[in-house]
């Protein structure tokens, strides 16, 4: 008889700044809740249901399963030793002291907000992403029901509390609320994508491939179950995973739900603004500045900076593209040399906020942390390093935006134009609906930080091929200005927004 397997001995991980929230086991009730195997009874976007001939595991192949106690027993040590080994390696490679921030110290961001750092990520021995959709539904379900009752004159008995009893109403219309899930038939096989060294070669390449097809199916799910939807081709093409919606329709004998109409959660009105003024001051938006290249963008960038210093611009926000995405060492060094020469004179005149974007030196998953202070060899109180997304208040205006990843990923999953995608995110009150299904993000456990609790006066997205603006009227002389900020290397333009009147937007072009 073989001797019983010994318990692997683990060392407690060492806390290192914000990253410490990723390590360390849960305690008490949290550990038992995280270890409870409810994946089979509770639907998950990360593990969509399949037909019997195409089974899919609810967890990645080769992944260890959590235990109720949070520590491996004798049997688990034999079957899944990698879980313990990973903890030991993490504890060994974690430095005893956090690395220094830099000689000059970090610049204070204008607004820390809920996107700063990794707030909401709790210590856990085994984190899953399916809980993020439940949090999203919990935060927006009430607003979705409120908008549905306002829009559709139906008896209260027609508004179902969950999906379990929808089959009992096959002869009349009812209203159900849940999170959409789009089963993308054009999505690549995850196992093939990460087999061998492919993942190491492709992980930093921006993927713009189209994932949606005419063969896709749309589902609605809540915390109890999911149901397949029968929708028009237009709705199938334009909707995507992650939107919280209220649906009006009828059940079918086949167990599906025929949708006749839908609505997003009710939007609160933006805060009222004072009487608009004609002449500024202005907020400037730029993206994709293409530092370190020999393109025509360099001369146009100089003209743009001179224009900003000479006009009534109060602040400039560079939403992605300050540094070359995935550039080699020489290209990044050249870009930093130009940045450290061109930005200091601009910071003497106006406040400059810089946000990271895809492929730039920050974490890959949203929300992204601010740039490290050691990248910049100058010091100015007007130079602010902020994260992505970024929300702040400037004068009377509430401003919210990101560097473009959520909109670009939504375009992969739905047949939309960039401005249509940004407007849909505003109406759905969610900055990144496809996260974490096709857009990487952190496994938040307390709340979904991308839910818009309040509607901003200005919503922007960076890194697009051209400048686009649209005023989204919310009634009562209020609304939100949506802006797709162009990558300066593609469209040599600066977007100016009147801080007293967000309806007034100017696009200054510095092309030939």
Order of alpha helices (4+ residues) and beta strands (2+ residues): alpha-alpha-alpha-alpha-beta-alpha-alpha-beta-beta-alpha-beta-beta-beta-alpha-beta-alpha-beta-beta-beta-beta-alpha-alpha-beta-beta-beta-beta-beta
